[in-house]
């Protein structure tokens, strides 16, 4: 595994991280196998993948508890990131709450579930326009002062919010959706992160699975899978989006790679400050993702990919209308 530096900090993280969201049964990707998830975490250690990402909302805490079983006995081998911000509603669903008075309790709850003394990277899952960024990050910085958190991060923050946050306390990483299918951050957010020396962490780097070239239609997804609500996965959009992936397949095959590996290699080629965190709950896909770190794309490859993206525009939004309202723009 290759490694990349976290922001301006002397922390070396695996160039391919591990998104753990699907490892515990959740609203997002349907049922999971706890034994296979644990085996996947152990395999990540063997492969040198030391950057693991979770959140308190994944499985309503179950994800952090699952990870702790492998994390605790291997604490010195893992750089663990978790997030706060979403609070479950009694009747189902969740709401955003990043008020300073809640942040401390959220951090202490995550520390307890993870079974550790310090969170390596603590993200605000979203920015709430109703809560000043300065107040939120100010409270997060106090957790750093107390040794409960080492570094701070934001998720889905706008360029303006990122600057305001950084003025309060250094931000080590910004996590936002970024892939061959989702490139809005290239306009302002990614350049701002680079200007400030902030590592960019793409989540859903495989377009929530479309870039794996394995989904044929919506019916292939579990009935509880939230991707059924995403416009890009609807029949009228999916056919067009799959055509884009099929066009990428020829380039992937020329590199003896899968389309998923090509998508990850493309992200890595965008700069040494980019560390994607593809999510998986199976060893098979973890190994495939890890191998992408060794794929080198030439300038010709990148130009050919750019031409394909130009000729096959992505159809459909990346979130439902309601979820998009929670993205800070």
Secondary structure as UniProt FT lines:
FT   STRAND          3..5
FT   TURN            7..8
FT   STRAND          12..14
FT   STRAND          18..19
FT   HELIX           21..23
FT   TURN            27..29
FT   HELIX           34..47
FT   STRAND          51..53
FT   TURN            56..57
FT   HELIX           58..61
FT   HELIX           62..71
FT   HELIX           72..77
FT   STRAND          79..84
FT   STRAND          86..88
FT   TURN            90..91
FT   STRAND          94..96
FT   HELIX           100..114
FT   STRAND          119..124
FT   TURN            129..130
FT   HELIX           133..145
FT   TURN            146..147
FT   STRAND          149..155
FT   HELIX           159..168
FT   STRAND          173..177
FT   TURN            180..181
FT   HELIX           184..186
FT   TURN            187..188
FT   HELIX           189..196
FT   STRAND          199..203
FT   TURN            205..206
FT   HELIX           207..212
FT   HELIX           218..220
FT   TURN            223..224
FT   HELIX           226..229
FT   HELIX           231..233
FT   HELIX           235..254
FT   TURN            255..256
FT   HELIX           259..268
FT   TURN            269..270
FT   TURN            272..273
FT   HELIX           283..291
FT   HELIX           292..294
FT   HELIX           299..311
FT   HELIX           321..324
FT   TURN            325..326
//
